[in-house]
Amino acid sequence: MSRSVRPFRAVSLIIRTALISLALAAPVLAVPALGDDKGQQIEAPAPKKIGAGFVLLVSLQR
């Protein structure tokens, strides 16, 4: 019994590896295609700074 890899199994393994690699690399390869459009950013509003006034009020009363 020979332990060599069968040709069909080797081709199947190469194709499967190529498809998995392509699926993992697709998002990385798609980023440059999006371009550098700075007008399309969605940002969250800045959180309001609350609580500092209360801390100052309590600390000044002492």
TAJO-V215213 format. One record per residue. N is the residue number from 1. RES is the residue in one small letter. SS is DSSP state (A for helix, B for strand, O for the rest). OMEGA is omega in degrees with one decimal (NA if undefined). BURIAL is # if it has 16 or more other ideal C-beta (glycine too) atoms within 10 Angstrom, else .. Layout:
((N,RES,SS,OMEGA,BURIAL) (N,RES,SS,OMEGA,BURIAL))
This chain:
((1,m,O,180.0,.) (2,s,O,-179.3,.) (3,r,O,178.9,.) (4,s,O,-179.5,.) (5,v,O,179.2,.) (6,r,O,-177.7,.) (7,p,A,-179.1,.) (8,f,A,179.6,.) (9,r,A,179.1,.) (10,a,A,178.8,.) (11,v,A,178.0,.) (12,s,A,179.2,.) (13,l,A,178.5,.) (14,i,A,179.4,.) (15,i,A,179.4,.) (16,r,A,178.8,.) (17,t,A,179.1,.) (18,a,A,-179.8,.) (19,l,A,177.9,.) (20,i,A,178.8,.) (21,s,A,178.6,.) (22,l,A,179.0,.) (23,a,A,179.0,.) (24,l,A,-176.9,.) (25,a,A,-176.0,.) (26,a,A,179.3,.) (27,p,A,179.8,.) (28,v,A,179.8,.) (29,l,A,-178.6,.) (30,a,A,-176.9,.) (31,v,A,178.4,.) (32,p,A,-179.9,.) (33,a,A,-179.9,.) (34,l,A,179.4,.) (35,g,O,-177.6,.) (36,d,O,-177.8,.) (37,d,O,-175.2,.) (38,k,A,-179.4,.) (39,g,A,-174.7,.) (40,q,A,-179.8,.) (41,q,O,175.2,.) (42,i,O,-177.9,.) (43,e,O,176.9,.) (44,a,O,177.1,.) (45,p,O,-179.6,.) (46,a,O,179.6,.) (47,p,O,179.0,.) (48,k,O,179.7,.) (49,k,O,179.4,.) (50,i,O,177.1,.) (51,g,O,-178.8,.) (52,a,A,178.9,.) (53,g,A,178.6,.) (54,f,A,178.7,.) (55,v,A,178.7,.) (56,l,A,179.8,.) (57,l,A,-179.3,.) (58,v,A,-177.6,.) (59,s,A,179.4,.) (60,l,A,-180.0,.) (61,q,A,-177.2,.) (62,r,O,NA,.))
